[in-house]
Amino acid sequence: MKKAKPKVIDELRPEYKRSDFGELVLGKYPARAAVSTNVVLLDPTVARAFPNDRAVNDALLSLLRSAKRAARPTARSGRTARKRAVA
């Protein structure tokens, strides 16, 4: 047996018109919410590789550390090309 749907009662007075109220907006502040949140959606294959948020953070921090090491210039030798040519 199906439940009876409740009847919609129009509580708007006859002197008011819907056009007097402007446009209805669903989700009025989505841009503000997007800026203030730090939720990231992972690809399903990536999500299966990491059991929790700590594992993801550890992997990303490790990647950042190795990128910093790779970006450092290598140490130069004490001899310049001019000194080598003279010697």
Sequence and secondary structure as in RCSB ss.txt:
>XXXX:A:sequence
MKKAKPKVIDELRPEYKRSDFGELVLGKYPARAAVSTNVVLLDPTVARAFPNDRAVNDALLSLLRSAKRAARPTA
RSGRTARKRAVA
>XXXX:A:secstr
             TT  GGGG    SSS HHHHHHH       HHHHHH SSHHHHHHHHHHHHHHHHHHHS   
  S  HHHHHH 
